[in-house]
Amino acid sequence: MRAFRCLVALCSCGWACASESVSLEWHNVSFIVDSRKILDSVSGQAPAGRMLAIMGPSGSGKTSLLNALAGQVKATKGAQLTGRLMLNGRTLGGGAASDETRQAYVRQEDIFYSQMTVRETLMFSARLRLPRDVPIAEKAARVDSLIQKLGLIKVADTLVGDVRRRGISGGERKRLSIGCELLGDPTLLFLDEPTSGLDSFQSEKVVRALQRLVADGRTVVASIHQPRGSVFQMFDDLLLLSDGKTIYHGPTAAVTKHFGRLGFTPPAGVSTSDWAVDIVSPDYDTEASRIESLARIAKLSASPALPRASLPTPVVADGEPASSPSPPRRRRSGSSPFTQFSLLFRRAWREVARSKGALAIKVVQQVMVGVLYGSIYSLGLTQSSIQDRFGLLSLISIGAGNLAIASTIRAFPKEKTIVMAERAKKIYGVLPYFSSKVVAEAPVSAFVSALGGVSLYPLCGFQRKGSKFAKFVGTLVLEGLASGAIGLFLGAVAPSTDVALALFPPILVLMIIFNGFNIAESNTPKALRWIPKVSFLRWCSEGLAVNEFTGLRFSCANARGPCTETGEQALERVSFHTSTVRRAALAQTGIIASAYAGTYAVLQRKRPHFLTMVPPSPGC
């Protein structure tokens, strides 16, 4: 009765019903990377309304097979994917089940925005993925239903958290991942090692949640690494791989009997799942063990599967045999670009506003730097104060720029991983994402930079004029935005946080060298004269210096050597005498715009690309 009510609810909302359950078959699937065969002519099927486990030792190809079936094999140079997929007995021309039916893919890594609650995360996904004509109240009801079905009621309003801030458990994160995918109402669900990193209790809870989905008519395919016995028995069918070849494919309950006919029986006290993987694992410890294990695997692979009749006939929810699916229905887009921007902005703002600890640290840093500089520098109008001013302004620009770019470059590569995974699901575009991120984060960056200027300006003895103070703070705000924008660009270009952090020091050193105070422009090597033009530190230093020195008159009392009487003469020493604060501000604005445009272009170009399965060549 409960299943019937679920079906009625789904149909009333315009979603596909469980009667569209599908059976997936694959024939002669091979995956080759640089002449190395990862999968070798693997065939099998995932019957409708059943749960299939893909198992095997490390390096056996189980994740590669899962990705091949789900259309998630990343396109790389030298990679070839061949084979044939069939959906309910009909060959798929596009080479991916996603082209013909609604499917979902749950990755092994559970990466979320840490400052959102479980309910907010699910609701965010619901509003992006469900048809736009479905009322928000119905989307919220759908989320509540999933929270209950996946056993997340207790943590529904708990922040997801991360390694720095404790949130939900690993098992709850995995069930949340599954929930986000279920909001697309898939009939076919792929999972990459859903129990990886979980204890036995959490693993069992995750797989029980999958059983409930199968009971609703969905087909589940999961790669899994040596589960405990109780978890192993929850799977209806098993596909066992070794070195990219099929060793067994059939009902899970029949694996012991099948291997027994070939002369292999499990030792007493050893679980079937551990034993099944052990006997298909090559042993390279000694030459004798290598020969023995490879001979055993060859014998097993010679009879890899039970007769086809032993696998159940695909059925749909009402118990009738499945027929060929109707032509795929085109789904209306889940959300408009404006809705995407609105939702993404709220998510980005939550991350910023709820990261109170990180914001507090930045505020304390700015105040402490202001107090430190104020306790060291007391600027007067003597000849020696000229050097003090140049040195202090240089330190201010370097410190403010370093803080902004460092925090961005650490965080963005991790966020980019989440965004790439979401873009693979085609739930939003790059422009709504990137524009919402900039709009949400820019005010905080501006506030932190302005706070630094406000805290140190009166303590150091700079010119006490309102216009000078406003330009000083404004220049620092522009530098904070420029350095943050460059941090985004480096984070977008770099493949990982480590690479981004490795790029950061040499770039910062170059910008410090060419900030206008350390080397004369005429002495700069010709090949490097472009660097000052794109250095946010140079333009910040120039703007601060012009703003501070213009209008100053210095005392020549006790002067040793030539006396510099005016600020304009001091600016001439560093070739800033023809510059203006406006010119520096325009240059900083250009750097901001260029870095943002570059980041957008990189993100757009780096959209996920996956291999399409193509039929094998005749005669292969």
C-alpha atoms as one frame of an Amber mdcrd trajectory, in Angstrom:
protein
   0.000   0.000   0.000   2.841   2.354   0.860   4.516   1.660  -2.492   1.197
   2.347  -4.256   0.868   5.730  -2.522   4.424   6.560  -3.562   3.617   5.761
  -7.188   0.487   7.881  -7.124   2.416  10.788  -5.624   5.130  10.559  -8.244
   2.665  10.434 -11.127   0.625  13.321  -9.765   3.756  15.478  -9.767   4.534
  14.685 -13.372   7.516  12.462 -12.633   8.093   9.047 -14.117   6.640   6.171
 -12.111   8.303   3.020 -10.884   6.627   1.130 -13.734   9.411   2.509 -15.917
  11.947   0.274 -14.166  14.720  -0.727 -16.515  17.039  -3.634 -17.100  20.535
  -2.789 -18.312  22.692  -5.192 -20.329  26.244  -4.777 -21.577  28.191  -6.838
 -24.075  31.933  -7.031 -24.743  32.792  -3.877 -22.852  36.520  -3.122 -23.168
  38.440  -0.171 -21.801  42.002   0.497 -22.944  44.314   3.261 -21.733  47.642
   3.658 -23.530  47.558   0.052 -24.781  46.836  -1.268 -21.268  43.592  -3.234
 -21.146  41.611  -2.262 -18.028  38.441  -4.141 -19.054  38.535  -7.154 -21.343
  35.252  -7.964 -23.140  33.072  -7.843 -20.023  29.397  -8.789 -20.481  26.513
  -8.905 -18.031  23.231  -7.428 -16.962  21.548  -5.573 -14.131  17.942  -6.854
 -13.992  15.203  -4.363 -13.255  14.251  -3.909  -9.635  17.365  -5.684  -8.323
  20.655  -4.692  -6.732  23.905  -5.733  -8.402  27.290  -5.698  -6.648  30.457
  -5.360  -8.737  33.340  -6.818  -6.742  36.949  -7.799  -7.223  40.442  -7.195
  -5.851  42.089  -3.784  -6.141  42.905  -3.060  -9.782  40.370  -5.562 -11.087
  38.459  -2.889 -13.038  35.270  -2.707 -10.962  35.186   1.097 -10.790  36.124
   1.342 -14.481  33.217  -0.940 -15.398  30.802   1.037 -13.235  31.952   4.289
 -14.844  31.680   2.778 -18.314  28.082   1.710 -17.713  27.194   5.079 -16.187
  28.868   7.116 -18.921  31.335   8.553 -16.400  34.679   7.524 -17.907  36.662
  10.746 -18.211  37.905  11.499 -21.685  41.699  11.341 -21.625  44.340  10.983
 -24.290  44.953   7.377 -25.244  41.705   6.065 -23.709  39.308   3.890 -25.737
  35.940   2.537 -24.603  34.136  -0.041 -26.732  31.132  -2.279 -26.226  27.367
  -2.355 -26.511  24.721  -1.300 -24.002  21.097  -2.443 -24.076  18.169  -1.024
 -22.167  15.253  -3.427 -21.754  16.556  -5.374 -24.733  17.000  -2.368 -27.001
  20.497  -1.298 -28.088  21.463   2.201 -27.033  22.773   4.158 -29.958  24.405
   6.884 -27.850  26.499   4.453 -25.860  25.261   5.667 -22.475  22.200   4.773
 -20.460  21.806   8.417 -19.463  20.742   9.187 -23.037  17.691   6.940 -22.764
  16.602   6.901 -19.134  16.930   8.837 -15.921  20.009   7.677 -14.104  22.056
   8.881 -11.146  25.678   8.401 -10.197  26.912   8.587  -6.585  30.651   9.114
  -6.378  32.905   7.572  -3.779  33.922  10.995  -2.443  31.130  12.781  -0.589
  31.927  16.465  -1.093  29.449  19.083   0.072  29.356  22.718   1.072  30.136
  22.438   4.762  28.019  25.364   5.986  24.691  24.017   4.738  22.411  21.710
   6.679  21.214  18.352   5.391  17.768  19.780   4.633  19.210  22.858   2.901
  21.496  20.673   0.783  18.607  18.493  -0.358  16.312  21.459  -0.945  19.020
  23.181  -2.994  19.276  20.090  -5.199  15.487  19.741  -5.417  14.954  23.297
  -6.619  17.641  22.936  -9.285  16.779  19.462 -10.525  13.009  19.060 -10.279
  10.808  20.548 -13.018  10.230  24.251 -12.547   6.435  23.863 -12.689   6.485
  21.761  -9.506   5.503  24.058  -6.593   8.113  24.693  -3.899   5.805  23.128
  -1.310   5.819  19.852  -3.246   9.597  20.008  -3.580   9.862  20.499   0.183
   7.542  17.522   0.714   9.745  15.455  -1.576  12.787  16.438   0.518  11.008
  15.554   3.767  10.076  12.166   2.329  13.680  11.461   1.352  14.961  12.521
   4.764  12.635   9.991   6.344  13.330   7.221   3.834  17.109   7.601   4.181
  17.081   7.770   7.977  18.307  11.372   8.197  15.567  12.796  10.423  17.861
  13.198  13.435  20.432  15.252  11.477  18.065  17.041   9.082  18.959  20.481
  10.487  22.613  19.721  11.259  25.398  21.347   9.265  27.141  18.920   6.929
  30.526  20.021   8.274  34.038  19.072   7.182  37.400  18.057   8.641  37.662
  21.357  10.509  34.124  21.502  11.824  32.346  18.373  12.966  29.075  17.726
  11.210  27.225  14.595  10.177  28.832  11.137  10.174  30.335   9.360   7.177
  27.325   7.104   6.767  24.965  10.063   6.933  27.045  11.892   4.305  26.779
   8.857   2.015  23.019   8.681   2.462  22.846  12.422   1.807  24.760  11.850
  -1.462  22.230   9.220  -2.440  19.367  11.541  -1.500  20.690  14.352  -3.710
  20.750  11.970  -6.660  17.295  10.575  -5.931  15.798  14.036  -6.348  16.228
  13.523 -10.093  13.896  10.494  -9.683  16.295   8.048 -11.362  15.226   4.581
 -12.447  18.858   3.469 -12.625  21.277   4.232  -9.780  25.062   3.731  -9.944
  27.225   3.949  -6.807  31.009   3.832  -6.560  31.971   1.985  -3.358  29.135
   3.398  -1.221  30.476   1.694   1.931  34.090   2.842   1.546  35.446   4.345
   4.776  32.381   3.357   6.817  32.213   1.012   9.783  30.128  -2.147   9.535
  27.075  -0.568  11.191  27.031   2.475   8.902  27.705   0.280   5.862  24.682
  -1.821   6.653  22.486   1.258   7.070  23.572   2.596   3.688  22.870  -0.692
   1.892  19.506  -1.063   3.661  18.613   2.356   2.306  19.495   1.057  -1.171
  17.278  -1.983  -0.602  14.349   0.330   0.066  15.013   2.070  -3.242  15.055
  -1.269  -5.070  11.737  -2.113  -3.421  10.345   1.028  -5.083  11.259  -0.403
  -8.497  14.694   1.121  -9.085  17.689  -0.768 -10.431  20.894  -0.368  -8.418
  24.447  -1.110  -9.575  27.271  -0.607  -7.066  30.968  -1.328  -6.998  31.886
  -2.485  -3.522  35.088  -3.560  -1.800  34.876  -6.717   0.344  31.740  -5.948
   2.387  30.925  -7.747   5.624  28.821 -10.897   5.251  25.478  -9.323   6.195
  25.986  -6.485   3.703  27.096  -8.870   0.944  23.905 -10.930   1.336  21.719
  -7.837   0.801  22.768  -7.679  -2.857  20.636  -9.712  -5.240  23.298 -10.309
  -7.876  27.077 -10.352  -8.068  29.559  -9.554 -10.828  33.058 -10.656  -9.823
  36.042  -9.309 -11.766  39.747 -10.085 -11.837  42.231  -8.255 -14.036  39.409
  -6.806 -16.109  37.772 -10.181 -16.852  34.484 -11.627 -15.637  34.972 -14.456
 -13.126  31.384 -14.833 -11.967  28.061 -13.246 -12.802  24.833 -14.441 -11.265
  22.750 -14.433  -8.092  24.759 -13.653  -4.965  23.287 -16.629  -3.131  24.611
 -19.040  -5.794  28.277 -17.990  -5.867  29.405 -20.652  -3.374  27.603 -23.400
  -5.263  29.029 -22.221  -8.580  32.636 -22.226  -7.387  32.008 -25.515  -5.576
  31.284 -27.178  -8.912  34.705 -25.977 -10.055  36.414 -27.495  -7.013  36.656
 -24.480  -4.696  34.922 -24.239  -1.318  35.251 -21.559   1.367  37.202 -22.451
   4.536  35.266 -22.605   7.785  34.826 -19.240   9.470  35.557 -17.169   6.350
  32.778 -15.008   4.949  31.651 -15.655   1.383  32.488 -12.094   0.308  36.089
 -12.289   1.578  36.595 -15.762   0.151  35.174 -14.862  -3.260  37.570 -11.934
  -3.629  40.532 -13.898  -2.248  40.287 -16.731  -4.764  40.254 -14.307  -7.717
  43.189 -12.231  -6.431  46.582 -12.835  -8.044  49.426 -13.440  -5.583  52.811
 -12.113  -6.682  54.724 -12.733  -3.448  56.665 -15.658  -4.902  57.021 -17.254
  -8.321  55.182 -20.347  -7.106  52.276 -18.348  -5.694  52.081 -16.304  -8.886
  51.825 -19.417 -11.081  49.300 -21.072  -8.769  47.038 -18.025  -8.420  47.022
 -17.204 -12.137  46.193 -20.827 -12.994  43.331 -20.758 -10.509  41.961 -17.509
 -11.942  42.230 -18.862 -15.483  40.235 -21.921 -14.514  37.544 -19.800 -12.862
  37.326 -17.347 -15.772  36.805 -20.239 -18.200  33.324 -20.672 -16.693  32.490
 -17.146 -15.534  28.750 -17.193 -15.206  25.744 -19.325 -14.498  23.447 -20.070
 -17.433  21.550 -16.987 -18.574  18.301 -18.582 -17.399  19.587 -18.436 -13.810
  19.424 -14.636 -13.894  15.900 -13.328 -13.285  13.826 -11.930 -16.109  13.546
  -8.157 -15.760  10.213  -7.215 -14.250   8.454  -3.981 -13.549   6.594  -2.943
 -10.440   3.333  -4.699 -11.296   5.102  -8.014 -11.915   4.779  -8.080 -15.709
   7.871  -8.695 -17.865   9.551  -5.504 -18.976   9.113  -4.482 -22.577  11.133
  -2.084 -24.624  10.969   1.363 -23.108   9.051   4.100 -24.783  11.068   6.871
 -26.408  12.673   9.041 -23.734  10.615  11.983 -22.637  12.272  15.351 -22.690
  12.289  16.847 -19.229  11.683  20.502 -18.749  14.647  22.325 -17.334  14.676
  22.153 -13.558  15.359  25.861 -13.096  15.775  29.086 -15.039  19.136  30.935
 -15.118  17.731  33.509 -12.680  16.640  30.790 -10.258  20.036  29.145 -10.599
  21.735  32.439  -9.735  19.429  33.024  -6.783  19.954  29.554  -5.319  23.695
  29.568  -5.926  23.988  33.019  -4.377  22.182  31.857  -1.247  24.463  28.852
  -0.984  27.597  30.963  -1.451  26.353  33.515   1.066  25.636  30.804   3.638
  29.188  29.540   3.268  30.543  33.026   3.857  28.149  34.140   6.596  28.301
  30.908   8.593  32.092  30.642   8.465  32.259  32.845  11.532  35.519  31.335
  12.728  37.351  32.081   9.479  35.903  35.598   9.342  36.855  36.250  12.969
  40.435  35.182  12.268  40.674  37.608   9.342  39.270  40.443  11.441  41.720
  39.749  14.269  44.593  39.600  11.780  43.717  42.994  10.333  43.375  44.649
  13.734  46.588  43.079  15.021  48.530  44.198  11.932  47.179  47.725  12.377
  48.210  47.802  16.031  51.629  46.327  15.163  52.331  48.894  12.454  51.028
  51.690  14.680  53.374  50.678  17.491  56.394  50.670  15.163  55.738  53.574
  12.811  55.062  57.148  13.862  55.290  59.145  10.657  56.467  62.711  10.840
  57.729  65.218   8.280  61.464  64.676   8.656  63.689  63.489   5.810  63.924
  60.018   7.375  60.135  59.714   7.394  60.198  59.560   3.586  61.873  56.164
   3.696  59.529  55.097   6.505  56.490  55.971   4.412  57.675  54.061   1.357
  58.574  51.043   3.473  55.286  51.057   5.384  53.163  51.453   2.250  55.020
  48.576   0.633  54.416  46.351   3.680  50.716  47.285   3.749  50.170  46.404
   0.094  52.095  43.119   0.391  50.331  42.061   3.589  46.823  42.891   2.366
  47.365  41.201  -1.000  48.919  38.089   0.520  46.012  37.596   2.931  43.357
  37.798   0.209  45.063  35.613  -2.389  46.210  32.957   0.095  42.742  32.346
   1.562  41.174  32.138  -1.907  43.795  29.872  -3.402  43.393  27.350  -0.573
  39.613  27.129  -0.752  38.717  27.401  -4.428  40.278  24.180  -5.841  38.215
  22.135  -3.358  35.062  24.044  -4.261  35.878  23.567  -7.936  35.714  19.792
  -7.391  32.138  20.113  -6.127  31.189  22.416  -8.980  32.624  20.085 -11.631
  30.655  17.162 -10.184  27.468  19.250 -10.205  28.108  20.505 -13.720  28.431
  16.906 -14.882  24.778  16.539 -13.853  23.904  19.638 -15.926  21.879  21.277
 -13.157  23.311  24.783 -13.627  25.637  26.770 -15.853  29.000  28.400 -15.258
  27.713  31.970 -15.535  25.068  31.702 -12.756  27.582  29.909 -10.523  30.515
  32.247 -11.020  28.522  35.470 -10.908  26.747  34.379  -7.710  30.074  33.495
  -6.088  31.594  36.867  -6.930  28.548  38.805  -5.747  28.382  36.852  -2.464
  32.081  37.009  -1.597  33.066  40.481  -2.818  31.351  42.410   0.040  33.153
  40.334   2.674  36.491  40.780   0.923  35.859  44.518   0.715  34.907  44.677
   4.411  38.055  42.847   5.551  40.309  45.037   3.381  38.580  48.216   4.542
  38.891  47.151   8.166  42.641  46.793   7.730  42.886  50.322   6.379  40.631
  51.793   9.060  42.552  50.120  11.895  46.042  51.236  10.877  45.534  54.614
   9.160  45.084  56.759  12.275  47.730  54.862  14.263  50.608  55.408  11.833
  50.342  59.154  11.295  49.200  59.330   7.684  47.695  62.589   6.398  44.620
  63.459   8.438  42.297  64.420   5.617  38.978  62.739   4.917  39.580  62.524
   1.177  43.031  60.995   1.701  41.624  58.459   4.160  38.811  57.472   1.782
  41.225  56.965  -1.131  43.581  54.958   1.108  40.798  52.594   2.151  39.407
  52.415  -1.386  42.807  51.457  -2.795  43.114  48.626  -0.255  39.608  47.404
  -1.081  40.475  47.251  -4.777  43.676  45.367  -3.974  41.747  42.853  -1.885
  39.359  42.254  -4.787  42.221  42.067  -7.315  44.289  39.606  -5.288  41.187
  37.499  -4.594  40.380  37.465  -8.313  43.903  36.319  -9.153  43.566  33.635
  -6.473  40.412  32.409  -8.218  42.217  32.304 -11.546  45.135  30.315 -10.142
  42.704  27.979  -8.378  40.797  27.463 -11.623  43.931  26.761 -13.662  45.600
  24.480 -11.095  44.388  20.852 -10.980  44.633  20.707  -7.170  45.147  22.810
  -4.045  48.756  21.641  -3.773  49.561  22.813  -7.295  47.814  26.138  -6.688
  49.793  26.688  -3.488  53.005  25.814  -5.337  52.249  28.465  -7.990  51.494
  31.133  -5.405  54.966  31.909  -3.881  56.911  32.549  -7.132  54.105  34.721
  -8.488  53.954  36.735  -5.276  57.759  37.152  -5.217  57.729  38.499  -8.774
  55.005  40.985  -7.896  56.924  42.133  -4.808  60.110  42.638  -6.837  58.241
  44.760  -9.379  56.026  46.696  -6.959  57.689  49.990  -7.915  59.926  50.386
  -4.860  62.535  47.669  -5.401  63.767  48.149  -8.971  63.608  51.104 -11.340
  61.434  50.620 -14.381  64.334  51.575 -16.663  66.475  48.813 -15.127  63.823
  46.104 -15.506  64.824  43.421 -18.049  62.924  43.972 -21.285  61.450  40.459
 -21.183  59.899  41.189 -17.762  58.585  44.710 -18.265  55.039  43.400 -18.637
  54.990  42.145 -15.034  54.610  45.582 -13.354  51.653  46.282 -15.604  49.752
  43.230 -14.279  51.029  43.348 -10.690  48.241  44.181  -8.256  50.952  44.923
  -5.648  52.564  47.526  -7.902  49.314  49.365  -8.570  48.290  49.256  -4.933
  51.706  50.548  -3.823  51.558  53.264  -6.470  48.053  54.355  -5.508  48.863
  54.442  -1.789  52.124  56.337  -2.385  50.606  58.976  -4.673  47.698  59.451
  -2.284  49.948  59.881   0.763  52.862  61.886  -0.637  50.905  64.374  -2.761
  50.649  67.654  -0.870  53.233  66.831   1.818  56.084  69.194   2.685  59.108
  67.837   4.542  61.498  69.652   6.881  65.086  70.129   5.766  66.353  70.594
   9.337  69.305  68.309  10.096  69.182  66.996   6.541  72.275  65.107   5.413
  72.822  65.640   1.715  70.203  66.942  -0.751  66.870  67.802   0.857  63.556
  66.544  -0.476  61.112  69.318   0.287  57.840  68.004  -1.199  56.007  64.739
  -1.558  56.036  65.177  -5.309  59.840  65.174  -5.251  59.783  61.972  -3.207
  57.446  60.342  -5.735  59.876  61.274  -8.496  62.451  58.992  -6.839  60.305
  55.951  -7.639  58.934  57.274 -10.961  55.423  57.803  -9.535  55.426  61.575
 -10.057  53.304  61.413 -13.209  50.779  58.958 -11.784  47.436  59.525 -10.078
  45.279  57.588  -7.661  42.653  57.310 -10.385  45.146  55.733 -12.794  46.100
  53.130 -10.176  42.429  52.432  -9.423  41.638  51.907 -13.097  44.601  49.526
 -13.436  43.412  47.533 -10.404  39.900  47.410 -11.842  41.320  46.090 -15.110
  43.186  43.344 -13.244  39.973  42.376 -11.413  37.965  42.218 -14.632  40.683
  40.300 -16.490  41.137  37.756 -13.684  37.387  37.199 -13.397  37.069  36.813
 -17.177  40.003  34.395 -17.223  38.542  32.333 -14.399  35.183  32.144 -16.152
  36.847  31.094 -19.417  38.873  28.359 -17.677  35.818  26.997 -15.868  33.822
  27.028 -19.095  36.590  25.224 -20.973  37.090  22.663 -18.209  33.549  21.364
 -18.329  33.481  17.601 -17.748  34.049  15.435 -20.821  33.296  11.715 -20.810
  34.007   8.924 -23.262  31.149   7.509 -25.285  31.008   3.753 -25.647  31.399
   2.815 -29.288  30.711  -0.595 -30.868  33.818  -2.752 -31.258  35.351  -2.952
 -34.703  34.250  -5.936 -36.818  36.514  -8.902 -36.255  37.625  -7.765 -32.810
